[in-house]
Amino acid sequence: MKVNIGINEKDRQAIAAGLSRLLADTYLLYLKTHNFHWNVTGPMFTTLHVMFEEHYTELAEAIDVIAERIRALGVYAPASLGQYSELASIKEETGVPKAEDMVRQLVADHEAVVCTARSILDSVDKAQDEVTLGLLGERMQVHEKTAWMLRSLVG
């Protein structure tokens, strides 16, 4: 059936493309955070292990919200690691960095997600897509706060 939610096809496609990039960044950040949760070592182990679990749990919920918004716009959400790798600005980590380097990577990655979200604000605002605007605001708030908290761990 044709989608008729007050946003024209061209704008829905553009917004969904931006949200697909946000989904890809969020998914790769989820994977990286989960990897670090499993593999962190050192004096900050307990603090980081617990914190990373909180972070990847929140990211898992966000992944679903973002994908469902893409679907509500009438577009299929990307759903493979290959697609995410092509769309994401975040790069996966295949090694096991030291704990402080994990934190530094995650700070940069959370900031990258904020930039991805911010990059689609104009098209969302132009289309008067208040639902997506709210989603983006929430995601930026979460990632900015998380980056700040992680940054505070390494000074």
Secondary structure, DSSP 8 states (H G I E B T S, - for coil): ----SSS-HHHHHHHHHHHHHHHHHHHHHHHHHHHHHHH--STTHHHHHHHHHHHHHHHHHHHHHHHHHHHHTT-----SHHHHHHH-SS----S---HHHHHHHHHHHHHHHHHHHHHTHHHHHHTT-HHHHHHHHHHHHHHHHHHHHHHHHH-
